[in-house]
Amino acid sequence: MKVDDSVYRYYLGDLVSLLKSRAEETITELNQMKANPSQSNDDIMFQDGRLLAYQEVLTTMMHQLETFQIPLKEVDFDKVDQRLLLCDKPEE
């Protein structure tokens, strides 16, 4: 069964959106934890690691999009905030 190319585009766009949302939620949780003096340092370190993992995945996805010459806008990657990446986004 052949899958329409638009399915891949929607899949990638949805994946980018989900990862972006989860990374942003992690930042919010991390900021709340850091503002709470009674928060355990282990919990904060875990959230820091979780955020780093999201940043790594999103950065890898961005590099792969560039490698395959897929415009970032085509999968809504242009909506990913710079703070969610480990390097600068390319200019389009």
MODELLER restraints for C-alpha pairs under 7 A, 6 or more apart:
rsr = mdl.restraints
at = mdl.atoms
rsr.add(forms.Gaussian(group=physical.xy_distance, feature=features.Distance(at['CA:9:A'], at['CA:75:A']), mean=6.06, stdev=0.5))
rsr.add(forms.Gaussian(group=physical.xy_distance, feature=features.Distance(at['CA:12:A'], at['CA:75:A']), mean=5.87, stdev=0.5))
rsr.add(forms.Gaussian(group=physical.xy_distance, feature=features.Distance(at['CA:13:A'], at['CA:75:A']), mean=4.15, stdev=0.5))
rsr.add(forms.Gaussian(group=physical.xy_distance, feature=features.Distance(at['CA:13:A'], at['CA:76:A']), mean=5.63, stdev=0.5))
rsr.add(forms.Gaussian(group=physical.xy_distance, feature=features.Distance(at['CA:16:A'], at['CA:77:A']), mean=6.47, stdev=0.5))
rsr.add(forms.Gaussian(group=physical.xy_distance, feature=features.Distance(at['CA:19:A'], at['CA:54:A']), mean=6.85, stdev=0.5))
rsr.add(forms.Gaussian(group=physical.xy_distance, feature=features.Distance(at['CA:20:A'], at['CA:80:A']), mean=6.41, stdev=0.5))
rsr.add(forms.Gaussian(group=physical.xy_distance, feature=features.Distance(at['CA:23:A'], at['CA:51:A']), mean=6.06, stdev=0.5))
rsr.add(forms.Gaussian(group=physical.xy_distance, feature=features.Distance(at['CA:23:A'], at['CA:54:A']), mean=5.75, stdev=0.5))
rsr.add(forms.Gaussian(group=physical.xy_distance, feature=features.Distance(at['CA:23:A'], at['CA:84:A']), mean=6.89, stdev=0.5))
rsr.add(forms.Gaussian(group=physical.xy_distance, feature=features.Distance(at['CA:26:A'], at['CA:47:A']), mean=6.75, stdev=0.5))
rsr.add(forms.Gaussian(group=physical.xy_distance, feature=features.Distance(at['CA:26:A'], at['CA:51:A']), mean=6.09, stdev=0.5))
rsr.add(forms.Gaussian(group=physical.xy_distance, feature=features.Distance(at['CA:27:A'], at['CA:51:A']), mean=6.92, stdev=0.5))
rsr.add(forms.Gaussian(group=physical.xy_distance, feature=features.Distance(at['CA:30:A'], at['CA:44:A']), mean=6.51, stdev=0.5))
rsr.add(forms.Gaussian(group=physical.xy_distance, feature=features.Distance(at['CA:30:A'], at['CA:47:A']), mean=5.97, stdev=0.5))
rsr.add(forms.Gaussian(group=physical.xy_distance, feature=features.Distance(at['CA:33:A'], at['CA:39:A']), mean=5.91, stdev=0.5))
rsr.add(forms.Gaussian(group=physical.xy_distance, feature=features.Distance(at['CA:33:A'], at['CA:44:A']), mean=6.47, stdev=0.5))
rsr.add(forms.Gaussian(group=physical.xy_distance, feature=features.Distance(at['CA:34:A'], at['CA:44:A']), mean=6.98, stdev=0.5))
rsr.add(forms.Gaussian(group=physical.xy_distance, feature=features.Distance(at['CA:55:A'], at['CA:84:A']), mean=5.22, stdev=0.5))
rsr.add(forms.Gaussian(group=physical.xy_distance, feature=features.Distance(at['CA:55:A'], at['CA:85:A']), mean=4.91, stdev=0.5))
rsr.add(forms.Gaussian(group=physical.xy_distance, feature=features.Distance(at['CA:55:A'], at['CA:86:A']), mean=6.04, stdev=0.5))
rsr.add(forms.Gaussian(group=physical.xy_distance, feature=features.Distance(at['CA:56:A'], at['CA:86:A']), mean=6.67, stdev=0.5))
rsr.add(forms.Gaussian(group=physical.xy_distance, feature=features.Distance(at['CA:58:A'], at['CA:85:A']), mean=6.34, stdev=0.5))
rsr.add(forms.Gaussian(group=physical.xy_distance, feature=features.Distance(at['CA:59:A'], at['CA:85:A']), mean=5.30, stdev=0.5))
rsr.add(forms.Gaussian(group=physical.xy_distance, feature=features.Distance(at['CA:59:A'], at['CA:86:A']), mean=6.13, stdev=0.5))
rsr.add(forms.Gaussian(group=physical.xy_distance, feature=features.Distance(at['CA:65:A'], at['CA:72:A']), mean=6.85, stdev=0.5))
rsr.add(forms.Gaussian(group=physical.xy_distance, feature=features.Distance(at['CA:72:A'], at['CA:78:A']), mean=5.38, stdev=0.5))
rsr.add(forms.Gaussian(group=physical.xy_distance, feature=features.Distance(at['CA:82:A'], at['CA:88:A']), mean=6.73, stdev=0.5))
rsr.add(forms.Gaussian(group=physical.xy_distance, feature=features.Distance(at['CA:82:A'], at['CA:89:A']), mean=6.92, stdev=0.5))
